[in-house]
Amino acid sequence: MYTNIKTDVALTLISQLIHQELRKPQQPSYTEALISAVHIVFTNSIVKFGDTYWRQISGTGMGIAPAPPWATIFYALHEQHFVPKWSTHLIFYKRFIDDIIGIWLPHPDMATDTSLWSAFCTDLQQWHGLEWTVSPLSTRCNFMDLALTLTPTGKIDTNLFEKSQNLYLYIAPGSAHPNGMIKGLIFGNTLRIMRLCSHDDDVSTHLTNFKTRLLARGYPLRLLEPLFLQAIQHAKTFIRNQGRESHDPTISPQYLHQDLPTPGISPGGP
């Protein structure tokens, strides 16, 4: 997606959006500075190839920090118009940068539904040369790290999706990382597996595969087994208590912003 975004078009549209948003009451007045910064970043993407340097003149540079929100906003300008148009049939629609998932409610007449789906796919492509690869309608799909299945009862089952080319090269035990790194890795991935999988059999399979891959990277079983037991218990507790967090009215969120004093430090200094 990045390389197919036309820089001049995106600069014009996103600059217009910045003007619109920052004209709202109580918004900071650095509109022109922000627009100038955007122009500098997206018209001066320099790439080194061997002993030569090249300036990218079309498309968004891969790896630059503002690329994800830039791409997200650029296509959102199209989505805000065409997605509501299809709300009768497109009852669910979400996008993460260049990955889209949706639920399509079919028309009772198959020929009409085929025509409507084709028209929707055409609308999807009508945005300054961006081309989307659209999967056929199905009761099964993979989205990000999820494998989803729509069951005959209307329930959506989820499982972990893993690409076949994934080598699972977890950080080796001899690497110069803090000792708590492996604990964090196991706790985090165990929670992820247990939250994403609908069925216990799938959870067990993925946890076993995870442990096997860590063993292959050189971690001893005597280290892994207690960590996995702790991680599973921690994940169960977390999932059970999810959504039950107490909201203490005496605790307020803290924000870090150039226009706000840093908590614990007076505006005049420490």
KOLMAR-304243 format. One record per residue (C-alpha): residue number from 1; x, y, z. Coordinates in nm, 3 decimals, always signed. Layout:
N
+-----+---------+---------+---------+
! seq !      px !      py !      pz !
+-----+---------+---------+---------+
! NUM !       X !       Y !       Z !
...
+-----+---------+---------+---------+
//
This chain:
270
+-----+---------+---------+---------+
! seq !      px !      py !      pz !
+-----+---------+---------+---------+
!   1 !  +0.000 !  +0.000 !  +0.000 !
!   2 !  +0.272 !  +0.247 !  +0.100 !
!   3 !  +0.451 !  +0.247 !  -0.234 !
!   4 !  +0.126 !  +0.298 !  -0.425 !
!   5 !  +0.018 !  +0.611 !  -0.238 !
!   6 !  +0.063 !  +0.908 !  -0.470 !
!   7 !  +0.262 !  +1.157 !  -0.265 !
!   8 !  +0.127 !  +1.476 !  -0.426 !
!   9 !  -0.235 !  +1.364 !  -0.391 !
!  10 !  -0.188 !  +1.251 !  -0.030 !
!  11 !  -0.011 !  +1.575 !  +0.063 !
!  12 !  -0.298 !  +1.780 !  -0.076 !
!  13 !  -0.576 !  +1.579 !  +0.088 !
!  14 !  -0.411 !  +1.534 !  +0.427 !
!  15 !  -0.307 !  +1.901 !  +0.437 !
!  16 !  -0.671 !  +1.994 !  +0.379 !
!  17 !  -0.772 !  +1.760 !  +0.661 !
!  18 !  -0.519 !  +1.918 !  +0.897 !
!  19 !  -0.656 !  +2.263 !  +0.813 !
!  20 !  -1.012 !  +2.145 !  +0.884 !
!  21 !  -0.929 !  +1.973 !  +1.213 !
!  22 !  -0.703 !  +2.242 !  +1.357 !
!  23 !  -0.953 !  +2.517 !  +1.280 !
!  24 !  -1.180 !  +2.372 !  +1.547 !
!  25 !  -1.215 !  +2.563 !  +1.874 !
!  26 !  -0.946 !  +2.506 !  +2.137 !
!  27 !  -0.711 !  +2.338 !  +1.892 !
!  28 !  -0.342 !  +2.446 !  +1.893 !
!  29 !  -0.237 !  +2.692 !  +1.624 !
!  30 !  +0.057 !  +2.509 !  +1.468 !
!  31 !  -0.129 !  +2.415 !  +1.149 !
!  32 !  +0.124 !  +2.552 !  +0.902 !
!  33 !  +0.419 !  +2.411 !  +1.096 !
!  34 !  +0.264 !  +2.065 !  +1.095 !
!  35 !  +0.182 !  +2.081 !  +0.724 !
!  36 !  +0.536 !  +2.199 !  +0.646 !
!  37 !  +0.679 !  +1.911 !  +0.849 !
!  38 !  +0.461 !  +1.662 !  +0.662 !
!  39 !  +0.584 !  +1.799 !  +0.328 !
!  40 !  +0.948 !  +1.778 !  +0.440 !
!  41 !  +0.918 !  +1.418 !  +0.558 !
!  42 !  +0.722 !  +1.280 !  +0.263 !
!  43 !  +0.910 !  +1.459 !  -0.016 !
!  44 !  +1.257 !  +1.383 !  +0.116 !
!  45 !  +1.269 !  +1.008 !  +0.164 !
!  46 !  +1.635 !  +0.919 !  +0.100 !
!  47 !  +1.740 !  +0.561 !  +0.029 !
!  48 !  +2.097 !  +0.431 !  +0.028 !
!  49 !  +2.171 !  +0.154 !  -0.221 !
!  50 !  +2.533 !  +0.039 !  -0.219 !
!  51 !  +2.742 !  +0.355 !  -0.241 !
!  52 !  +2.463 !  +0.560 !  -0.405 !
!  53 !  +2.180 !  +0.767 !  -0.260 !
!  54 !  +1.832 !  +0.804 !  -0.409 !
!  55 !  +1.537 !  +1.028 !  -0.328 !
!  56 !  +1.199 !  +0.857 !  -0.349 !
!  57 !  +0.970 !  +1.076 !  -0.562 !
!  58 !  +0.657 !  +0.862 !  -0.557 !
!  59 !  +0.496 !  +0.648 !  -0.291 !
!  60 !  +0.545 !  +0.645 !  +0.084 !
!  61 !  +0.885 !  +0.547 !  +0.219 !
!  62 !  +0.887 !  +0.211 !  +0.394 !
!  63 !  +1.000 !  +0.227 !  +0.754 !
!  64 !  +0.955 !  +0.597 !  +0.826 !
!  65 !  +0.776 !  +0.662 !  +1.155 !
!  66 !  +0.468 !  +0.852 !  +1.028 !
!  67 !  +0.397 !  +0.607 !  +0.743 !
!  68 !  +0.134 !  +0.395 !  +0.928 !
!  69 !  -0.091 !  +0.687 !  +1.037 !
!  70 !  -0.030 !  +0.856 !  +0.700 !
!  71 !  -0.155 !  +0.548 !  +0.510 !
!  72 !  -0.441 !  +0.495 !  +0.755 !
!  73 !  -0.565 !  +0.853 !  +0.722 !
!  74 !  -0.523 !  +0.862 !  +0.343 !
!  75 !  -0.760 !  +0.573 !  +0.278 !
!  76 !  -0.992 !  +0.674 !  +0.564 !
!  77 !  -1.077 !  +0.983 !  +0.359 !
!  78 !  -1.231 !  +0.747 !  +0.106 !
!  79 !  -1.386 !  +0.512 !  +0.363 !
!  80 !  -1.585 !  +0.788 !  +0.531 !
!  81 !  -1.785 !  +0.826 !  +0.209 !
!  82 !  -1.813 !  +0.480 !  +0.056 !
!  83 !  -1.849 !  +0.257 !  +0.365 !
!  84 !  -2.182 !  +0.412 !  +0.484 !
!  85 !  -2.315 !  +0.365 !  +0.131 !
!  86 !  -2.293 !  -0.014 !  +0.179 !
!  87 !  -2.418 !  -0.032 !  +0.538 !
!  88 !  -2.720 !  -0.247 !  +0.440 !
!  89 !  -2.494 !  -0.535 !  +0.340 !
!  90 !  -2.160 !  -0.444 !  +0.498 !
!  91 !  -2.265 !  -0.489 !  +0.860 !
!  92 !  -1.908 !  -0.496 !  +0.993 !
!  93 !  -1.598 !  -0.329 !  +0.851 !
!  94 !  -1.256 !  -0.278 !  +1.010 !
!  95 !  -0.914 !  -0.197 !  +0.865 !
!  96 !  -0.562 !  -0.206 !  +1.009 !
!  97 !  -0.349 !  -0.005 !  +0.764 !
!  98 !  -0.372 !  -0.233 !  +0.457 !
!  99 !  -0.561 !  -0.530 !  +0.603 !
! 100 !  -0.941 !  -0.518 !  +0.588 !
! 101 !  -1.200 !  -0.749 !  +0.738 !
! 102 !  -1.574 !  -0.726 !  +0.698 !
! 103 !  -1.900 !  -0.916 !  +0.733 !
! 104 !  -2.122 !  -0.913 !  +0.425 !
! 105 !  -2.496 !  -0.976 !  +0.464 !
! 106 !  -2.601 !  -1.133 !  +0.133 !
! 107 !  -2.905 !  -1.038 !  -0.069 !
! 108 !  -3.167 !  -1.318 !  -0.086 !
! 109 !  -3.132 !  -1.329 !  -0.464 !
! 110 !  -2.797 !  -1.479 !  -0.561 !
! 111 !  -2.765 !  -1.291 !  -0.890 !
! 112 !  -2.843 !  -0.960 !  -0.720 !
! 113 !  -2.598 !  -1.036 !  -0.442 !
! 114 !  -2.321 !  -1.115 !  -0.691 !
! 115 !  -2.387 !  -0.783 !  -0.864 !
! 116 !  -2.385 !  -0.592 !  -0.535 !
! 117 !  -2.063 !  -0.757 !  -0.418 !
! 118 !  -1.896 !  -0.674 !  -0.749 !
! 119 !  -2.007 !  -0.311 !  -0.719 !
! 120 !  -1.872 !  -0.293 !  -0.364 !
! 121 !  -1.535 !  -0.431 !  -0.474 !
! 122 !  -1.525 !  -0.169 !  -0.749 !
! 123 !  -1.597 !  +0.109 !  -0.496 !
! 124 !  -1.318 !  -0.024 !  -0.278 !
! 125 !  -1.067 !  +0.041 !  -0.557 !
! 126 !  -1.178 !  +0.394 !  -0.647 !
! 127 !  -0.915 !  +0.591 !  -0.460 !
! 128 !  -0.625 !  +0.742 !  -0.650 !
! 129 !  -0.482 !  +0.423 !  -0.792 !
! 130 !  -0.478 !  +0.208 !  -0.478 !
! 131 !  -0.553 !  -0.153 !  -0.566 !
! 132 !  -0.686 !  -0.404 !  -0.314 !
! 133 !  -0.671 !  -0.781 !  -0.342 !
! 134 !  -1.016 !  -0.898 !  -0.235 !
! 135 !  -1.073 !  -1.254 !  -0.116 !
! 136 !  -1.391 !  -1.433 !  -0.226 !
! 137 !  -1.681 !  -1.435 !  +0.017 !
! 138 !  -1.633 !  -1.719 !  +0.262 !
! 139 !  -1.726 !  -1.841 !  +0.608 !
! 140 !  -1.354 !  -1.868 !  +0.689 !
! 141 !  -1.080 !  -1.606 !  +0.674 !
! 142 !  -0.744 !  -1.509 !  +0.821 !
! 143 !  -0.702 !  -1.157 !  +0.954 !
! 144 !  -0.376 !  -1.046 !  +1.113 !
! 145 !  -0.293 !  -1.327 !  +1.362 !
! 146 !  -0.650 !  -1.460 !  +1.376 !
! 147 !  -0.814 !  -1.745 !  +1.189 !
! 148 !  -1.190 !  -1.691 !  +1.198 !
! 149 !  -1.470 !  -1.935 !  +1.117 !
! 150 !  -1.840 !  -1.853 !  +1.098 !
! 151 !  -2.020 !  -2.161 !  +1.230 !
! 152 !  -2.366 !  -2.277 !  +1.110 !
! 153 !  -2.511 !  -2.147 !  +1.440 !
! 154 !  -2.387 !  -1.795 !  +1.361 !
! 155 !  -2.108 !  -1.805 !  +1.620 !
! 156 !  -1.758 !  -1.693 !  +1.522 !
! 157 !  -1.482 !  -1.932 !  +1.629 !
! 158 !  -1.129 !  -1.795 !  +1.649 !
! 159 !  -0.790 !  -1.960 !  +1.640 !
! 160 !  -0.431 !  -1.843 !  +1.614 !
! 161 !  -0.314 !  -1.788 !  +1.257 !
! 162 !  +0.054 !  -1.850 !  +1.193 !
! 163 !  +0.226 !  -1.807 !  +0.858 !
! 164 !  +0.393 !  -2.119 !  +0.723 !
! 165 !  +0.719 !  -1.931 !  +0.654 !
! 166 !  +0.754 !  -1.812 !  +1.015 !
! 167 !  +1.087 !  -1.939 !  +1.152 !
! 168 !  +1.007 !  -1.854 !  +1.517 !
! 169 !  +1.357 !  -1.722 !  +1.583 !
! 170 !  +1.297 !  -1.615 !  +1.941 !
! 171 !  +1.583 !  -1.437 !  +2.119 !
! 172 !  +1.840 !  -1.699 !  +2.214 !
! 173 !  +1.922 !  -1.760 !  +2.583 !
! 174 !  +2.282 !  -1.647 !  +2.533 !
! 175 !  +2.176 !  -1.304 !  +2.409 !
! 176 !  +2.265 !  -1.001 !  +2.622 !
! 177 !  +1.909 !  -0.926 !  +2.733 !
! 178 !  +1.767 !  -0.883 !  +3.085 !
! 179 !  +1.686 !  -1.210 !  +3.262 !
! 180 !  +1.320 !  -1.114 !  +3.277 !
! 181 !  +1.294 !  -1.109 !  +2.898 !
! 182 !  +1.204 !  -1.478 !  +2.866 !
! 183 !  +0.942 !  -1.447 !  +3.139 !
! 184 !  +0.781 !  -1.155 !  +2.961 !
! 185 !  +0.786 !  -1.343 !  +2.631 !
! 186 !  +0.618 !  -1.651 !  +2.779 !
! 187 !  +0.361 !  -1.458 !  +2.981 !
! 188 !  +0.272 !  -1.233 !  +2.688 !
! 189 !  +0.241 !  -1.503 !  +2.424 !
! 190 !  +0.055 !  -1.739 !  +2.659 !
! 191 !  -0.203 !  -1.469 !  +2.727 !
! 192 !  -0.229 !  -1.399 !  +2.355 !
! 193 !  -0.290 !  -1.766 !  +2.274 !
! 194 !  -0.548 !  -1.813 !  +2.547 !
! 195 !  -0.737 !  -1.497 !  +2.449 !
! 196 !  -0.742 !  -1.566 !  +2.075 !
! 197 !  -0.837 !  -1.934 !  +2.073 !
! 198 !  -1.200 !  -2.035 !  +2.118 !
! 199 !  -1.128 !  -2.400 !  +2.197 !
! 200 !  -0.911 !  -2.555 !  +2.468 !
! 201 !  -0.765 !  -2.809 !  +2.225 !
! 202 !  -0.628 !  -2.527 !  +2.011 !
! 203 !  -0.486 !  -2.352 !  +2.319 !
! 204 !  -0.307 !  -2.673 !  +2.422 !
! 205 !  -0.166 !  -2.726 !  +2.072 !
! 206 !  -0.031 !  -2.373 !  +2.040 !
! 207 !  +0.120 !  -2.371 !  +2.390 !
! 208 !  +0.294 !  -2.702 !  +2.320 !
! 209 !  +0.429 !  -2.568 !  +1.988 !
! 210 !  +0.546 !  -2.251 !  +2.161 !
! 211 !  +0.735 !  -2.447 !  +2.426 !
! 212 !  +0.889 !  -2.675 !  +2.161 !
! 213 !  +1.015 !  -2.376 !  +1.965 !
! 214 !  +1.174 !  -2.225 !  +2.276 !
! 215 !  +1.345 !  -2.558 !  +2.350 !
! 216 !  +1.478 !  -2.555 !  +1.992 !
! 217 !  +1.626 !  -2.210 !  +2.058 !
! 218 !  +1.823 !  -2.352 !  +2.351 !
! 219 !  +1.614 !  -2.276 !  +2.659 !
! 220 !  +1.625 !  -2.557 !  +2.920 !
! 221 !  +1.305 !  -2.738 !  +3.012 !
! 222 !  +1.368 !  -2.681 !  +3.384 !
! 223 !  +1.343 !  -2.305 !  +3.317 !
! 224 !  +1.042 !  -2.320 !  +3.086 !
! 225 !  +0.807 !  -2.552 !  +3.276 !
! 226 !  +0.754 !  -2.335 !  +3.588 !
! 227 !  +0.725 !  -2.021 !  +3.375 !
! 228 !  +0.456 !  -2.179 !  +3.158 !
! 229 !  +0.260 !  -2.293 !  +3.464 !
! 230 !  +0.276 !  -1.941 !  +3.610 !
! 231 !  +0.187 !  -1.785 !  +3.275 !
! 232 !  -0.120 !  -2.005 !  +3.229 !
! 233 !  -0.247 !  -1.924 !  +3.577 !
! 234 !  -0.180 !  -1.554 !  +3.525 !
! 235 !  -0.364 !  -1.558 !  +3.191 !
! 236 !  -0.666 !  -1.735 !  +3.342 !
! 237 !  -0.685 !  -1.476 !  +3.620 !
! 238 !  -0.647 !  -1.189 !  +3.376 !
! 239 !  -0.917 !  -1.320 !  +3.142 !
! 240 !  -1.153 !  -1.394 !  +3.431 !
! 241 !  -1.115 !  -1.042 !  +3.571 !
! 242 !  -1.117 !  -0.864 !  +3.237 !
! 243 !  -1.372 !  -0.586 !  +3.235 !
! 244 !  -1.405 !  -0.592 !  +3.614 !
! 245 !  -1.131 !  -0.339 !  +3.685 !
! 246 !  -1.229 !  -0.099 !  +3.960 !
! 247 !  -1.243 !  +0.266 !  +3.866 !
! 248 !  -1.094 !  +0.461 !  +4.154 !
! 249 !  -1.226 !  +0.819 !  +4.129 !
! 250 !  -0.921 !  +0.945 !  +4.318 !
! 251 !  -0.688 !  +0.828 !  +4.040 !
! 252 !  -0.678 !  +1.048 !  +3.732 !
! 253 !  -0.489 !  +0.978 !  +3.408 !
! 254 !  -0.163 !  +1.163 !  +3.358 !
! 255 !  -0.073 !  +1.314 !  +3.022 !
! 256 !  +0.264 !  +1.417 !  +2.884 !
! 257 !  +0.238 !  +1.716 !  +2.652 !
! 258 !  +0.455 !  +2.015 !  +2.576 !
! 259 !  +0.177 !  +2.252 !  +2.686 !
! 260 !  +0.118 !  +2.074 !  +3.017 !
! 261 !  +0.346 !  +2.068 !  +3.323 !
! 262 !  +0.520 !  +1.736 !  +3.382 !
! 263 !  +0.367 !  +1.558 !  +3.687 !
! 264 !  +0.577 !  +1.629 !  +3.995 !
! 265 !  +0.767 !  +1.915 !  +3.833 !
! 266 !  +0.659 !  +2.274 !  +3.864 !
! 267 !  +0.649 !  +2.489 !  +3.547 !
! 268 !  +0.940 !  +2.691 !  +3.681 !
! 269 !  +1.171 !  +2.391 !  +3.712 !
! 270 !  +1.243 !  +2.111 !  +3.961 !
+-----+---------+---------+---------+
//
